[in-house]
Amino acid sequence: MRSRTRVLPWSWLVVSMLLLPGCAAAPRNAAGVVRTYYVAADEVDWDYAPGGADGITGRPFGAIAAHYMEPGPGRVGRVWHKAIYREYTDSTFRTLKPRPPEWAHLGILGPLIRAGVGDTIVVLFRNNASFPASMHPHGVFYQKDSEGAPYHDGTSGADVADDAVPTGGTHRYVWPVPERAGPTAHEGSSAFWMYHSHVDDQADVAAGLIGPMIITARGAARADGTPKDVDRELVVGFLEFDENNSPFFDANYARYAKPLPKAPKPPADTVFGVLVQGPAMESSFRETMNGFSYGNLPGLTMKQGERVRWYLMATTDFEFHAPHWHGNVVTIADMRTDVASLTPMEMVTADMVPDNPGTWLFHCHVAPHLRMGMQALYTVLPKVAMR
Ligand SMILES: [Cu+2]
């Protein structure tokens, strides 16, 4: 076992020297800063429709929506016990960091981790969940002690301490941000990534452990890390949560579902190679945007004429999505459209300059997902006329 040297809050040059000795490919940049985040996996009771009604129709849940959102025989309804990432103010993990109003729409997603090319991200992770969890990042650089995924890779000792942080445990993940984590010259000024728990990838994400990460190009960020040429950023995960795969399924079923007319519960079965729990299987899928279904996602607001950047992502299920904006158009990879596409865990950046004020539908165009509640509203406030 070789000893590890921990990162110091200096420049990335120092970080590179400490963490990547002798590595010719090591990215280095003297101008970068260390951005530290305190993130815990916490267990919460999550409400997929806190408004208690269908925000798209403006009415009580219809028959299909009620099937998913209201408890019934063998059905859990809209509240499920879950595990989610939450940000704290410091290493004591006593005080939650308030989420600013412009990011209220993140919902079930973990804290926004943001950095610029040349920076180093340090995450002190505390696992308050009742099962082993980790933080596995996409896009940024990591060595084996910061990958957050256990598999037979020949490592040991400190290099596996990140793999599965036990309940009550803490791990420091160090993620340098090289050029390849930022946008290419043909993209906009920021690139979109994500992080999620990867101990048992499917179960961990089904539980809710997933979050967003934005990397701004070198020299393209304001002091707070936001891209200078963007007025409003929005992150929307088209997140399918298969609660059958959550480690809390049995507890949720026992706590919330009403008894089936015929006991006992039918035996578990498999669908696509996954164990499922009988009658609750289909009604336990949640088609959400940031953890909200049927128009319950709040805070997707912007002003007419603003430079708006949407960051879209999906989860790890057997899923694909077709996010569609009504009322306005976007540019994705230099192509103008109003429908994006997302495969599992795909990350997409879409730029919009809304010219059409109003409250508009934003939904997945995959018909079953539409029916199962993958719908939200976004609002473009009219530009105030200048005299
Ligand atoms: Cu979809």
Boltz pocket constraint, residues with backbone or C-beta under 6 A from the ligand:
constraints:
  - pocket:
      binder: B
      contacts: [[A, 238], [A, 320], [A, 321], [A, 322], [A, 364], [A, 365], [A, 366], [A, 369], [A, 370], [A, 374]]
      max_distance: 6.0
